Amino acid sequence: MKQVTYGFFGEDKGQGEFLAHYLVKLASRHPVLFEAHPWYSRKFQGINNKGVDSGFRNAWLAAFVKGELDCLFVGRDLDADTDAVRTERLALFASRTADIPRPDWWARTVFILPMQCIEHWLLALQRRAAGRPSKDTRDLEGIVNDAVKRELYDEYPRTPPTQTKDELVAALAAAMDIDWLAEVSHSFRLFHEEVGAYVAKL
């Protein structure tokens, strides 16, 4: 089995939790094992979306210049629901490293870019777990962020009642059906396809 050492540079712990569980699920269908680098994700934390934007160059260089990482995942909520915004964000990241001609490093960089925010992916999982009709789990990315976060974190009972937000994220991500989520969420499907393209080249 191929082993891949990865780092995560993103907005918050929830994105990292989601990614870790996703990669475990991925290993069940591909002969690849993703292992988080022991120090990278602790050292490089974006804190918020602006922190990811401004810190991307340094995080990217640190990921590859010493050759310690095989892959870097970059998480950044788009806070919008159009592909045009996604294209603009990718162009911004590319511009931050345009003076460094390392296409091999760029090919080992995978972007997690949820339309609106990652809570839209999680709400789809939550609604499905709650038995909501199929139509209520699709195309949620047009709902504004505040409404999605309010429903996800405040309206559904937690099990146990003392469950924290991070624990809720971990529980939903651990139970995710990757293929189903790729069907109902456009931006998750783009992320999943990007990971698939990376794995295919290993």
Number of C-alpha atoms within 10 A of each C-alpha: 8 11 12 17 15 21 29 29 30 29 21 17 17 19 24 21 17 21 18 19 18 18 15 15 17 19 14 10 8 13 11 17 16 18 16 17 18 11 9 19 21 11 11 20 19 24 14 13 17 12 15 23 17 13 18 23 16 12 22 22 14 16 27 19 10 8 10 14 20 18 23 25 21 22 23 28 21 21 18 18 19 14 13 9 14 20 10 12 17 12 12 14 16 15 12 16 16 12 8 12 9 11 10 9 19 16 13 20 22 19 20 25 22 27 27 23 23 26 26 27 29 22 21 27 22 24 18 16 12 10 10 12 10 11 9 14 20 17 16 21 25 12 13 15 17 11 10 22 17 12 14 22 16 11 9 12 10 14 11 9 7 8 13 13 14 14 16 19 26 21 17 19 23 16 14 22 13 15 10 12 20 17 12 21 20 20 27 21 18 16 17 21 13 16 19 13 13 15 16 9 8 9
